[in-house]
């Protein structure tokens, strides 16, 4: 009787089909990596190696000895880059997977079990590799992200300078638009040089400043405390350092943009000159103070074949950030829906029993391209065009956050289509858009009315 039950249990047992018999799994860490290979390849089948360059070569030699040709790894942070590069350079198929895809069984959480679990899932083809850029795009992405970090630090220095002035009761930052402009920097440099007479600052005031000279002179009367002068000097020096670093970063970014353009044009790069008349062309968007000094719009137009900055809300720096994160070949995503899903700009629907039981955004930090699309959506909320009208309608429906995500989804879909199809952006007429929406709403209400009549009959 027991033998029959045991035989029946074995018949009901379902095994996962192995599609990669020569697959290994790696649990990546900052100081060591744990590697698991299929059973029977070596004893022990799970080994721990260091994370130094020499240790990476030992890993490559060992998995070659074990007959491995494909490796799956899970990691947080940037610890995966060293081992990933070493595996790729030695001809292995390496896949980096999201940590949410390899959650282990509760109560069995350790590095060795994680490595064996990753190896099991990868050998059965259950792990999907994350999107990873090529070397050229990765270099541009690194520079663009670093520039954003420098810009944020630069902005913090400006805020600290304003705080130092406020603590000395110097109100000059309230009467001029920007203390980092020509007038503001001249005044700060004079303060740091020892000037204290308010009237002596007036020659530094640019003619474009709207405030009167008396108001500016009053705003420069303060207590001049030594500790706040020290913090002002320190922040101003950091401000100049970050400004210089951003300029140097822009030079590096321009060199990579030239390589992108040459790659798109079969190795040919044609240098161009900035034309003042270009600023008066249709669709020109005024640059803000944090925009690079290089003509990014022209580079992007030559790289993509279309002008993506014509899309409402997309600035030159936003388009540069999107290029660094997604590259020029958007065919890696099947369609615009997969693209917006990768950007986390659509609901993560969970369906059971044929019904949607949950429809929320995934709880993860948006990447830089997703942030750029969200910023573009936020920029159009007061605009007098169809996307602005769409934003306001979505805001009345679900609030500001809901409207930003919905409009960012729309902008990302437009971006995907014009880059893939090499078609110029064709905006919809506002009146036609509103009339079409009204007709659709009337048709919906008529259907609901007909449904209520049928239920009442």
Secondary structure, DSSP 4 states (H G I P E B T S, - for coil): -HHHHHHHHHHH--PPPPS-TTEEEEEE-SSEEEEE--TTSSSSSEEEEESSHHHHHHHHHHHHHTT--EEEEE-STTTHHHHHHHHHHTT-EEEEE-GGGGPPPTT--SHHHHHHHHHHHHHTT---BPP---HHHHHHHHHHHHHHHHHHHHHHHHHHHHHHHHHTT--GGGTSS-TTSHHHHHHHHHHHTT---GGGGGGGS-TT--S-HHHHHHHT-----HHHHHHHHHHHHHHHHHHHHHHHHHHHHHHHHHHHHHHHTTT--------GGGGGSTT-----TTS-SS-HHHHHHHHHSS-GGGSTT--HHHHHHHHHHH-S-GGGSSSHHHHHHHTT-S-EEEEETTEEEEEE--SS---HHHHHHHHHHHHTTT-SSHHHHHHHHHHHHH-HHHHHHHHHHHHHHHHHHHHHHT----PPPHHHHHHHHHHHHHHHHHHHHHHHHHHH-
